[in-house]
Amino acid sequence: MSFIWPAALVGLLLVPLAAAAYVVVGRRTTSSPQRATLGAGYGDVTALGWKRHLAPALGLLALCALLLGLARPQATVEVPELRSTVMLVFDTSQSMVADDLEPTRLDAAKAAATSFVEDQPDSVEIGIVSFGSSGAITLRPSDDRTAVLSSIDRLQAAGGTSLNEGLFAGLSAIAESPIIYLPDEAGDVNIPPVDFGGFGSAIIVLFSDGEDTTEQSPAPLAELAASNGIRIYPVGLGSTDGTVIELDGFSLSTALNEASLQELAERSNGTYFQVETVDELAAVTDTIDQDLQLNEEQLELTSVFGVGALSLIALAALASMRLKGRML
């Protein structure tokens, strides 16, 4: 729990002062030749024992609650997202036809993505991107589930792999201004700020085996995503031991490259998942689904402390009336 106005907590010093004052007054009262009496028919106040302190104790607790309320306490709570955006980015390079994830890496990703889409509420808009040597925006974020599922179903494997192009297309699909590369004198890439408008809380789910056939690093794009609150969830498909695929009469070796995908997750504050079975892939989409629909927010608790203080005051008054026959 934190406080918006922590300086108001200084007022809590009044509580021990009030308690000390009560003790001093109480001792003087009980030691006086004319001992305090209760209301008519109630007798000597000291006859109540510890019960005579109940109402003052409740009053002090009420004072604490009021002073804490003045400091405007707040707590971090998880609440459902009212609206979210998800970009499903599919590696459709030739290596995705490998069958170390049955029936193939791409088909398994398509099946998991289909299940994920079908589980989402209408408030979640979903877009589709495919990439091989270049990236293509198949569908911009939409709540049309038929269009989303059709876009996934049409995906086919071909060409090489460029993680940079896939991430570029995924971010471009939700950006409200162009993404521009500005290489500096050292050859490093700088990307000016990009306006993502209402898509600043989007997530990108990247299905890939991580085998990049280009030398262009997607790291600057991952950092751009992170600076705008966009998380990347790379899903590594296949096994690190690899397998061999037949393409146009040639045998090609292909294996999961986790390092490139892990870097994307780290740079964007996302999470990397590695899967080798269909069941593991289903569990991953369930995890992403939970992250998508819960968002941390600061909830102010001032009213809670106010109601608590009033309730304690009411209890103190009731206790005093029952025990002493008067309000004080």
C-alpha positions, 0 to 999 in steps of 0.5 A, a space after each residue: 500500500 502507498 499514499 498519494 499524500 504521505 505528508 498527512 501521515 504526520 497527523 498519526 502523532 495525534 493518536 499516541 498523544 490522545 491515548 496518553 491524555 486519556 490515560 492521565 485523565 482516567 487516573 485522575 478520575 479514578 483516584 479522585 475522592 468523588 469517583 466518576 459514576 455512570 448514568 442513573 442506575 449504572 453505578 461506579 465506572 470502575 466496576 466495568 473493569 476493562 470494558 470501560 476502555 472499549 469505547 475510547 479504544 474504538 474512538 482511537 481506532 476511528 481517529 487512525 482510520 480518518 488520518 490514514 484516509 487523509 493521506 489518500 492510501 492506494 493499493 495495486 490491484 489486478 483488474 480485467 482489461 476492458 479493451 486490448 489488442 493482440 498481434 499474432 505474428 507467424 513465421 511462415 518461412 520454409 523451416 516451419 514445415 519441420 515436423 519436430 512439432 506435430 504435424 508441423 511447426 506452422 500447423 501447430 502454431 495455427 491450431 494454437 492461435 485458432 484456439 486462442 482467438 476463439 477464447 477471446 471476448 469481443 473486447 479484444 481486437 486481434 491482428 495477423 502478420 506473416 513473415 518470411 524474408 519480408 513481413 506482410 500485414 494480413 489483417 489489422 486489429 479487428 474484432 471480426 473473428 471470422 476474418 481473423 480465423 480465415 487469415 490464420 487458416 490461409 497461412 502457408 510456408 515459403 521463403 527465408 526468415 527475417 525476425 526484423 521484418 516480422 516485428 516491423 510489420 507487427 508494430 506497423 499494423 498498430 502504429 498511427 505514424 510511420 516507423 522510420 529507420 535512421 542509421 547513424 555514422 557507426 551503422 547502428 539503427 535509431 528509430 524516432 518516437 512512434 505514435 501508437 495511439 490507443 494501442 500502447 497496451 498491445 501485446 505481440 505473440 510471435 510464433 517462430 523457430 528463431 532461425 533468422 536468415 538475415 543479419 538485421 537485428 530486431 533489437 531496436 524494434 523490441 526496444 521501441 515496443 518496450 518504450 511504448 508499453 507493448 510486450 512481445 511474447 515469442 513462442 519458440 517452436 520445435 526442438 533445439 536438437 533440430 530435424 531435417 526437412 526435404 525442400 526441392 530435392 535438398 535436405 536441410 537441417 533446421 533447429 530452434 534458435 532460442 537466443 534470438 527469441 529470448 532477446 526479444 522477450 527481454 528487451 520488450 519486458 515480455 516472456 519467452 516460451 519454448 515448446 516441443 509438444 502441442 500440449 505445451 503450446 496450448 498451455 502457453 496460449 492459456 498463460 498469454 490469455 491470463 496476462 492479456 486480461 489482467 492489468 495492474 491499476 492503482 486503486 485509491 482506498 480513501 473511501 474505504 478508510 472513511 467508511 471504516 472510521 465512521 463504522 468505528 465511531 458508531 460502534 464506540 457510541 453504541 458501546 458507550 451507551 450500552 455500558 455507561 448509559 451515555 455517549 461519552 
